[in-house]
Amino acid sequence: MKSKDYRDFLSQSCEENDCMENARFGSIPSVSRPRQNMIWIVSDQQRAQSIAANGDPNVRTPNLDVMSRMGVNFNRAVSGFPICCPFRGTMLTGLYHHKCVPGHEYQLPTDQVTVTDVFNENGYDTAYFGKWHLDGCRRNPMLHVVPRERRGRFATWIGYENNNSQWNTWVHGHTKDGEIEQYQLKGYETDALTDLLISYLKEKSEEKEDQPFFAVLSVQPPHEPYIAPPECLEHYQWDDIKLRPNVPQNEKLRQEAKIQLARYYAMVENLDRNVGRVLKALREYDLDLNTQIMFFSDHGDMMGSHGLYGKVVPYEESIRIPMIISGGVPQYNGYVTGVSDAVFNDVDIAPTTLGLCGLPIPESMEGYDYSHYRYYEGAGFQLKPKDDEPQSAYIQVTMPREGCDKAWRAVVTRDNWKYVCFEGEEWMLFDLNEDPYEQNNLAHSFPHKEKRKELHKLLEDWIKKTGDHFKLPDREYI
């Protein structure tokens, strides 16, 4: 097939697959496999449930829906530490949080091997645009200048430490030509940062040498404050918002949740539009057929569920994140699409990224490489999990923060159970198959004593395996 034929195939496939419920793993015509470019699109505080393809009845996300149909949607992906900084350290290093960025507003150690180092060593151009939040600045981070040696060794870095403002963002950084002093990006943040990435893609398409690239677009929205462009806001009337069943029957709380969600969904829609702009630019610059895209967020947002807002709690709205691997579909022999129930954790992002590009994974990285879900080299096209895949994911919160005033640890399993402990005390046990909205806590249910013991042992094994330090409840009590 020629490039035009591939794109016709993509368009036809998107029209024929109107619903993620009908998505199945399948094969696509292929040619020789070129060296892959990689793009991360990282949102902030976007829960997995806020994408139409994942079942949300309120939001408009046509571009993410197409990506999920034409790629692999890991619909049980989790944030291994549901707050910004620890997640961001882990996504770059593939290390568990207590070994990397153990808490919020902690600095990323400069001596740790990152995914960027591997790309640099293998001849890739590397670029980062947007929110960094890894320099440990706790006062006035909006105007904080991240020193060049603490920008993750990206060849191009244009961003900011942290910025809880969605308009007219201040950025600084460097390119190959030198330092860039602070200046203000005009307009809505996601739009302006996407402009930077698209300009970079245009430059890459015009270069004479065929150098592959790894680029990151990291945006603030839909993190609060919940402010969106008017053209997106007009699509969401708060009294039309359908709430999740676990939002309490309290009229004041429910009205507030609807008002905030209307703005939140408008921010997500704007982000989706910019995802579409990136996809369009890749096609226009003839980069789409050999560019992988990973779309994910650092954590979710409770938005009134269980009467809570924000993150840092073990509930599904906080820990479940979107994780879609797409792009470059027709270019691979055995390339597959569909929905995976793998318990994809944030520690798996770096090794999976390198695996997708056929690059070596450093021994220091502790996560699992899930790239075989995208490119399967086995016989036939029936995608199956590998024997060594994790059957559970380990989640850490090492310090009190926002929604919870205690540290906790949790394990979520591939067969959809969740077990959570404070130090020395059980907290939660949920059967997510029977109780997806977590309204029946079984942590102290006598009939579930054996299941509790099983998950307690699993959590204990994770703590030992990762070298973590956390006091579980006394087993005799369990």
Secondary structure as GFF3:
##gff-version 3
##sequence-region A 1 478
A	DSSP	alpha_helix	3	16	.	.	.	ID=ss1
A	DSSP	three_ten_helix	20	22	.	.	.	ID=ss2
A	DSSP	beta_strand	37	43	.	.	.	ID=ss3
A	DSSP	three_ten_helix	48	50	.	.	.	ID=ss4
A	DSSP	three_ten_helix	52	54	.	.	.	ID=ss5
A	DSSP	alpha_helix	62	70	.	.	.	ID=ss6
A	DSSP	beta_strand	72	74	.	.	.	ID=ss7
A	DSSP	alpha_helix	84	93	.	.	.	ID=ss8
A	DSSP	three_ten_helix	97	99	.	.	.	ID=ss9
A	DSSP	alpha_helix	115	121	.	.	.	ID=ss10
A	DSSP	beta_strand	125	131	.	.	.	ID=ss11
A	DSSP	three_ten_helix	141	143	.	.	.	ID=ss12
A	DSSP	three_ten_helix	148	150	.	.	.	ID=ss13
A	DSSP	beta_strand	156	160	.	.	.	ID=ss14
A	DSSP	beta_strand	170	175	.	.	.	ID=ss15
A	DSSP	beta_strand	178	184	.	.	.	ID=ss16
A	DSSP	alpha_helix	189	206	.	.	.	ID=ss17
A	DSSP	beta_strand	213	218	.	.	.	ID=ss18
A	DSSP	alpha_helix	230	233	.	.	.	ID=ss19
A	DSSP	three_ten_helix	238	240	.	.	.	ID=ss20
A	DSSP	alpha_helix	251	284	.	.	.	ID=ss21
A	DSSP	three_ten_helix	288	290	.	.	.	ID=ss22
A	DSSP	beta_strand	291	297	.	.	.	ID=ss23
A	DSSP	three_ten_helix	305	307	.	.	.	ID=ss24
A	DSSP	alpha_helix	316	319	.	.	.	ID=ss25
A	DSSP	beta_strand	323	326	.	.	.	ID=ss26
A	DSSP	three_ten_helix	329	331	.	.	.	ID=ss27
A	DSSP	beta_strand	338	340	.	.	.	ID=ss28
A	DSSP	three_ten_helix	346	348	.	.	.	ID=ss29
A	DSSP	alpha_helix	349	356	.	.	.	ID=ss30
A	DSSP	three_ten_helix	371	373	.	.	.	ID=ss31
A	DSSP	beta_strand	392	397	.	.	.	ID=ss32
A	DSSP	beta_strand	408	413	.	.	.	ID=ss33
A	DSSP	beta_strand	417	422	.	.	.	ID=ss34
A	DSSP	beta_strand	425	431	.	.	.	ID=ss35
A	DSSP	three_ten_helix	446	448	.	.	.	ID=ss36
A	DSSP	alpha_helix	449	466	.	.	.	ID=ss37
###
